[in-house]
Amino acid sequence: MTLLELDGRVVGFLESNDQFIEDENCNYVPRLGVLEEARGRGLARLLLRDAFAADAAAGRAGTILHVDTNNPTPALGLYLSVGMKSVLIIDVWRRTLPAI
C-alpha cells in the first residue's frame, strides 16, 4: 500500500498485490484512489508511475489493473496517458431481482 499525504492528510493511495505474479510475472493494482478535492494534480499518475518503477525494479513483466469504463472519474484516460493498454475487454451484465 502506498499512501500520499497533502498537508498531513492522506489524499491518495495505491494498493498492489502479487495475484498475477505466478502466471503473468506482473504486479496487480486492485485499488487506486485520490480524494475528489485532490484530483487534477497528477497524484494518481504519480502513484502509477511509482508502481511501474517498483515493478520494473523487481523484475516484473508489467503491471495489471482492471477498470470500469463507466466509472464517473476519467480513470480510463489516466491509464492510457501513462502508457497502459487494453489487453482484455469483458462485458458484464446484471439483472437485479426484487426481494421476496
Contact map, one row per residue, 1 for C-alpha under 8 A:
1110000000001111000000000000000000000000000000000000000000000000000000000000000000000000000000000000
1111000000001110000000000000000000000000000000100000000000000000000000000000000000000000000000000000
1111100001111100000000000000000000000000000000000000000000000000000000000000000000000000000000000000
0111110001111000000000000000000000000000001000000000000000000000000000000000000000000000000000000000
0011111111110000000000000000000000000000000000000000000000000000000000000000000000000000000000000000
0001111111100000000000000000000000000000000000000000000000000000000000000000000000000000000000000000
0000111110000000000000000000000000000000000000000000000000000000000000000000000000000000000000000000
0000111111000000000000000000000000000000000000000000000000000000000000000000000000000000000000000000
0000111111100000000000000000000000000000000000000000000000000000000000000000000000000000000000000000
0011110111111000000000000000000000000000000000000000000000000000000000000000000000000000000000000000
0011110011111000000000000000000001100100000000000000000000000000000000000000000000000000000000000000
0011100001111100000000000000000111100000001100000000000000000000000000000000000000000000000000000000
1111000001111110000000000000001111000000000000100000000000000000000000000000000000000000000000000000
1110000000011111000000000000101110000000000000110000000000000000000000000000000000000000000000000000
1100000000001111100000000000111100000000000000000000000000000000000000000000000000000000000000000000
1000000000000111110000000011111000000000000000000000000000000000000000000000000000000000000000000000
0000000000000011111000000011110000000000000000000000000000000000000000000000000000000000000000000000
0000000000000001111111000111000000000000000000000000000000000000000000000000000000000000000000000000
0000000000000000111111000011000000000000000000000000000000000000000000000000000000000000000000000000
0000000000000000011111111111000000000000000000000000000000000001000000000000000000000000000000000000
0000000000000000011111111110000000000000000000000000000000010000000000000000000000000000000000000000
0000000000000000011111111000000000000000000000000000000000000000000000000000000000000000000000000000
0000000000000000000111111000000000000000000000000000000000000000000000000000000000000000000000000000
0000000000000000000111111100000000000000000000000000000000001000000000000000000000000000000000000000
0000000000000000000111111110000000000000000000000000000000011100000000000000000000000000000000000000
0000000000000000010110011111000000000000000000000000001000011111000000000000000000000000000000000000
0000000000000001111110001111100000000000000000000000001000010111000000000000000000000000000000000000
0000000000000001111100000111110000000000000000000000000000000011100000000000000000000000000000000000
0000000000000111100000000011111100000000000000000000000000000011110000000000000000000000000000000000
0000000000000011100000000001111100000000000000000000000000000000110000000000000000000000000000000000
0000000000001111000000000000111110000000000000000000000000000000000000000000000000000000000000000000
0000000000011110000000000000111111000000000100000000000000000000000000000000000000000000000000000000
0000000000011100000000000000001111100000000100000000000000000000000000000000000000000000000000000000
0000000000111000000000000000000111110110001100000000000000000000000000000000000000000000000000000000
0000000000110000000000000000000011111110000000000000000000000000000000000000000000000000000000000000
0000000000000000000000000000000001111110000000000000000000000000000000000000000000000000000000000000
0000000000000000000000000000000000111110000000000000000000000000000000000000000000000000000000000000
0000000000100000000000000000000001111111101000000000000000000000000000000000000000000000000000000000
0000000000000000000000000000000001111111111000000000000000000000000000000000000000000000000000000000
0000000000000000000000000000000000000111111000000000000000000000000000000000000000000000000000000000
0000000000000000000000000000000000000111111000000000000000000000000000000000000000000000000000000000
0000000000000000000000000000000000000011111111000000000000000000000000000000000000000000000000000000
0001000000010000000000000000000001000111111111100000000000000000000000000000000000000000000000000000
0000000000010000000000000000000111000000011111110000000000000000000000000000010000000000000000000000
0000000000000000000000000000000000000000011111111000000000000000000000000000010001000000000000000000
0000000000000000000000000000000000000000011111111100000000000000000000000000000000000000000000000000
0100000000001100000000000000000000000000001111111110000000000000000000000000000000000000000000000000
0000000000000100000000000000000000000000000111111111000000000000000000000000000001000000000000000000
0000000000000000000000000000000000000000000011111111100000000000000000000000000001000000000000000000
0000000000000000000000000000000000000000000001111111110000000000000000000000000000000000000000000000
0000000000000000000000000000000000000000000000111111111000000010000000000000000000000000000000000000
0000000000000000000000000000000000000000000000011111111100000110000000000000000000000000000000000000
0000000000000000000000000000000000000000000000001111111110000000000000000000000000000000000000000000
0000000000000000000000000000000000000000000000000111111111000000000000000000000000000000000000000000
0000000000000000000000000110000000000000000000000011111111111110000000000000000000000000000000000000
0000000000000000000000000000000000000000000000000001111111111100000000000000000000000000000000000000
0000000000000000000000000000000000000000000000000000111111110000000000000000000000000000000000000000
0000000000000000000000000000000000000000000000000000011111110000000000000000000000000000000000000000
0000000000000000000000000000000000000000000000000000001111111000000000000000000000000000000000000000
0000000000000000000010001110000000000000000000000000001111111110000000000000000000000000000000000000
0000000000000000000000011100000000000000000000000000001100111110000000000000000000000000000000000000
0000000000000000000000001110000000000000000000000001001100011111000000000000000000000000000000000000
0000000000000000000000000111100000000000000000000011001000011111100000000000000000000000000000000000
0000000000000000000100000111100000000000000000000000000000000111110000000000000000000000000000000000
0000000000000000000000000001110000000000000000000000000000000011111000000000000000000000000000000000
0000000000000000000000000000110000000000000000000000000000000001111100000000000000000000000000000000
0000000000000000000000000000000000000000000000000000000000000000111110100011000000000000000000000000
0000000000000000000000000000000000000000000000000000000000000000011111100001000000000000000000000000
0000000000000000000000000000000000000000000000000000000000000000001111100011000000000000000000000000
0000000000000000000000000000000000000000000000000000000000000000000111110000000000000000000000000000
0000000000000000000000000000000000000000000000000000000000000000001111111110000000000000000000000000
0000000000000000000000000000000000000000000000000000000000000000000001111100000000000000000000000000
0000000000000000000000000000000000000000000000000000000000000000000000111110000000000000000000000000
0000000000000000000000000000000000000000000000000000000000000000000000111111110000000000000000000000
0000000000000000000000000000000000000000000000000000000000000000001010101111111000000000000000000000
0000000000000000000000000000000000000000000000000000000000000000001110000111111100000000000000000000
0000000000000000000000000000000000000000000000000000000000000000000000000111111110000000000000000000
0000000000000000000000000000000000000000000110000000000000000000000000000111111111000000000000000000
0000000000000000000000000000000000000000000000000000000000000000000000000011111111111000000000000000
0000000000000000000000000000000000000000000000000000000000000000000000000001111111111000000000000000
0000000000000000000000000000000000000000000000000000000000000000000000000000111111110000000000000000
0000000000000000000000000000000000000000000010011000000000000000000000000000011111110000000000000000
0000000000000000000000000000000000000000000000000000000000000000000000000000001111111000000000000000
0000000000000000000000000000000000000000000000000000000000000000000000000000001111111100000000000000
0000000000000000000000000000000000000000000000000000000000000000000000000000001100111110000000000000
0000000000000000000000000000000000000000000000000000000000000000000000000000000000011111100000000000
0000000000000000000000000000000000000000000000000000000000000000000000000000000000001111100000000000
0000000000000000000000000000000000000000000000000000000000000000000000000000000000000111110000000000
0000000000000000000000000000000000000000000000000000000000000000000000000000000000000111111000000000
0000000000000000000000000000000000000000000000000000000000000000000000000000000000000001111100000000
0000000000000000000000000000000000000000000000000000000000000000000000000000000000000000111110000000
0000000000000000000000000000000000000000000000000000000000000000000000000000000000000000011111000000
0000000000000000000000000000000000000000000000000000000000000000000000000000000000000000001111100000
0000000000000000000000000000000000000000000000000000000000000000000000000000000000000000000111110000
0000000000000000000000000000000000000000000000000000000000000000000000000000000000000000000011111000
0000000000000000000000000000000000000000000000000000000000000000000000000000000000000000000001111100
0000000000000000000000000000000000000000000000000000000000000000000000000000000000000000000000111110
0000000000000000000000000000000000000000000000000000000000000000000000000000000000000000000000011111
0000000000000000000000000000000000000000000000000000000000000000000000000000000000000000000000001111
0000000000000000000000000000000000000000000000000000000000000000000000000000000000000000000000000111
